[in-house]
Amino acid sequence: MALGENEKNNVLEILNNAVPGGASMLSELLGKDTSISLSQVDSIEAAAVGSMFPGKNLVAPSELGDGLGSTAVVISEAQAAIMADLMIGQDGSNPPAALEDLHLSAVTELTNQVVDSVLGSVSSQVGVTLMANPGEVSVADLDAGVIPGMDGEVVVMEAELKIGEFDAGKLGLVFAGDIASRLKSGAQADASASADGFVNDATAGASQGQQATPSAQNVVTSELATEKHTSVYDSSLDIVMDVPLQVTVELGRTNKLVREVLEMTPGSVIELDKLAGEPVDILVNQKYIAKGEVVVIDENFGIRITDIIRPAERIPKI
C-alpha cells in the first residue's frame, strides 16, 4: 500500500507546485507571513490518518464533483486556534482554548479559499477539472475516528505550517478516490489530453514516430485551462475590493396594520420581536451574515461582532 518510488515522486512534484499557492493565500488572508513545508507523503488506510495527525485537529472535508473522490484539509488544533484568532480581528497572541462556532465559521472561509487554490493548481497538472463542494468544518480526534466520507486507501501529505512569529504546527492534505490515483500516476498521466478530453495531436504524432506539431486548437485549449485553474486570491477578488456594500444593523422587527401606523404619535412605543439583551442582526446587502452587540465608541454607537453565520445559513432577510 505504501507509495512506490515513482508514485511518491509524482505526488511530491504535483503538491510541491500546488502548495505554495495555498501558503500565499493564507498569508493574504491572515496578514502574516505563512509557510507550508512538506514533510512527507504516503498512501495509507483512511482509518490510520490519526497516526500522522494524532489528537485533536481541525478537519475541513470537501467532495469533488464528477465522482473524482474527496479531499480534506487537516490542521492541528493549536494552529487552527491562531488562525481563528487572526480571522476575527485579533493578533493571534491569545488564541481561544476551544474552537467555538464563531471560530469555526471564520476558519471555514479560510480553508475554502486554500482548497480552491491548491485544487486549481492540481487541476492544471493532472488534466481534469476539480470542483470542491465543502463539507462542515469540525474539530475531531483522529485517534478515535476517521475523516467523514473517507474510507479505503488515501494519499496523505504531511507538512509543517508556520504562521508569522508563532510556533509551527501540522497541516495535512488527504485525497481519496480517483484523485488519489491521479496524483500517484503523476502530471504526465493526462498530458496527452486537453481540458475538454480531446487527444493532443502533438502527443499522438510523437507516439507514432512522426514529428510533433501542436494544433492551434490544442494550444488555445491548454492555455485557457491553465488560466482558469491557476487564478488566485489577488486576481479573483481584488477587482471587487472597492465595491461599496450596504451594511445594516437590525435591532428587531414587528408587523403593524395600516390603521396602527396612522395612529402613531410622538411618544408611541413599538414593541419588537427581540428580547432585551439579545444580539442584533448584521446584514450586508440584505443578506444575514453575523450577530453582534451594541457598544458605544466616542459617543457613537458601534457593533461588536460576536458570531459569524455559517455560509449555509446566510439566507437573505426580506
N, C-alpha and C positions, 0 to 999 in steps of 0.2 A: 504493500500500500504506500510505502514511503516513495517520495519523488525520485525518479531516476535522474542521472546527471544532466541529461539533455532537457528533461522536463523542468528540473529546478532552474536551469539557465534560462529557459523560455519564460517561466513565471517571473524570475528576477528582472529580466530585460523589460518585460511589459510594465511591471509595477514600478521599477526604477524610473520609467518615463512618465508614469501617471501620478505617482505620489507627490512630487514637487508641486504640482498644481493644487493639490489638496492642502499642502502646507502653506502655500501662498494665500489661499482662500482663508485659512484660519488666521493668518497674520492680519489680513484686511479686516476681518470681522471682529477680532479680539483687540485690535490696536496694540498688539505685542508681537515682537519677532518670534516666530514659531518655526521649529524644525521637526521633521519626521525622518528618523534614521532607521532604515531596515535592519533588523537583527537576523531574522531567518524566515524561510518559507518552508512549508511542509504539507503533506497530504495525510490527513488523519480521519478517524471516525468523528462524526459530529458530537457524539457523546463524550469525546475526550478533549474537547476545546478547553475545558476547565483546567487541564494540565498545563496549558500555555498561559492561561489568564485566570489564575486561582483567585478565590474570594469574590467580593462584590465588584461588579463592573457595570458601567452604563452600556446598554445594548440598543442599537438602532438598526432594526432589520428592514429590508426592502425586498419586495418581489419584483422580478424583472419580467417585462412583457414578452409575448410570443413564446412562452414555455422555455425561456432561456435560463430558468433557475432562480436563485435568490442570492442576496448578499447581505452582510451585516457589518456595521462598524462597532468595535468593542473598545471602550475607553476605561481605564482604571478609575475607580470612584473618586480618588483624590484629584486627578487631573480634570475629571468632569466637573467637580465642585469649583475648581478655579475658573474653568471656562464659564460656568453658570454665573459666578460672581461678576466676571467681567462683562458678560452679556446683559446683566441687569443694571449696569452703570457703575459698579463698584470697581475697586482697583485690584481685586484678586488676592489681597493680603489677608483677608478674613473670610475664607470660603465657608459655606454652610456645612454644618456637621452631617446633615442628611439632605438629600435632594428631594424637595417637595415639588408640587405641581408647577409652581412659578418657575423653578429652576429647570425642570424637565421641558417645559414649553420653550424656554429660551434656548436650551441646547438642541431641541428638535430642529429649529430653524438652522442652526449651525451645522448639524450633521447632514441635513438635507442638501445644503449647498456643497459640502465637501464630497458627498457621494456623487452628486451631479458632475462635479469637476473631475473626479477620478474616473467615473464611468465614461465621460466624454473622451478622455484620452484612451482608455481601454478599447472603446468602440472603434476608434480610428485605426487601432493596431491589429485588432482581430477581424475587422471587416464585417461587423454586424452592429446594428443599432441597438443600444441598450437603454431602455426606458425604465426608470425606477419608480415603483409605487410604494412610498414609505409606509411602514407599519408603526405601531405605537412604541415610542421610546420608553424604556424602563430600566430600573436598577435590578440586576439579577445576580444571584450567587451561582456562578457557573460550575462550582464544585458540586452543586446539588442538582443540576439540571442541564438541559441543552437549550440552544437558541431556538425560539419558536419558529416552526416551519422548516427547520433544517434536520435532515437525517442522512444516514449513509455516509459516503466519503465526501470530505470537503477539502478545499485548498485554503490554507491559513497563512496569512502574513503577520508576523510579529515585528513591531517597531518601537523605538524609543520616541516619546513625544515630549518636547521641551518647549515650554511657553515662557517667554521673557526670562525674568530672573528667578523663576520658581523651580523647585526640584522637578526632575524629569519623571515621567511615568510611562505606562504602556499604552500603546494603541494597536489595534488589530483590525485586519480586514479578512472576512470569511466569505468564501464563494462556494456555492453548492449547485449541483445540477450541470446543465450544459455549459454554462460559463466557466465552470471549473475545468472541464475537458478542453475548452478552447484555450484557456490560459496555459495548460500543460502542453498543448500542441504548438503554441507559440504564435508570434505575429505573422509568420510566413504561412500559416495554415490557410488563410483566406486571401493571401496577397494576389491570387490569380482572379479574384472576383471583385467587382465594384460593389458599392453600397446597394445597388439595385439587383445584385445577383447575376450580372452579365459577365461572361468569361472575358478576361483581358486578352485582346488579340496578340499583344506582345508576348505574353507568357505562353499562349498556345503555340505561337510560331516557333518560339525558342525550344519548346519541348519536342518539336518535330525536326529540329536541326536547321530551321530557317532563321534568317536574320530578323531580330525583334524590331518591330516598328509600331509603337503605340498609336492607336487611332485617336483622333481629336475627341470623339465621344467619351472614350475611357479616361483621357486626361482630365477633361472637364468634370466628369462624374466624380473622379477621385478627389479633385480639388474641392468640389462642393461638399463632399462627405467629410473631408478633413476640416474645412471651415466650420461646418455645422457642429462637429463634436469636440472641437477644441476651444469653444468660446468659454471664457472665464468671467468671474465676477466683474472685473473692471470694464469689460466691453459690453456686458449684458445689462448692467444696472446703472452705470454712470450716466447714461443718456437720459434717465428719468429722475436722477437725484434732485434736480431743481424744479420738478413738477409740484405745484402747490396742492396740498390736500386740506380738506376741511375737517378740523378736529372738534368734536362736540362732546361735552360732558353732560350727561343726563342725570339729574337728581331723582327723577321719578316721573310717573305718568298717571293720568286719570282720564275718565270719559265723562263728558258733560252733554246734556241736551242743549239745544239752541236756546231754549227758554231760560235755562240756568245760567248760561253765559251772559245773556242780556240782562239778567238780574244782578250781575256783579257790580259792586260799588267799591270805592276805596275802603280798605279795612276788611274786605271779604277774605275768608281763609279757604284755600283749596287743599283738600286732603289728597296726598299722593299715595301710590301703591308701595312705597318704601317705608320700612320701619326706621326709627331714629337710630343712627349709628351704622346702618347698612352701607356697604361700599356703593359708590356711584359708578355708573357705566360710562366707559370711554368708547366713542365711536369715531372712526375715520372714514370719511365719505359715506356715512350712514351704515358702515359695517362695524359690528360689535367686535372689538379686539382685546379689551382689557377692563379690569376693575381697579378702582383707586379710592383713596380717602382724601378729603378736603383738608388743605393746610393753608396757612397764611404766611406769605413771604413779603416782607417790607410793605405791609398794609394792602397787599394784593392777594387775591385768592389764587391758590395753586392746587394741583392734584398730584399726590404721590401714588405711583402705580404699585399696586400690591399683588396683582395676578395677571398674567398674560393668558389669554384664552387660546386653547389648542386650535390649530387650523380647522379641524373638522367641525368645531363648534362655532366658527365665525359666521353666523347666519345674519344677514342684514336685518336690521330692525326697521319696520315700516311704520 
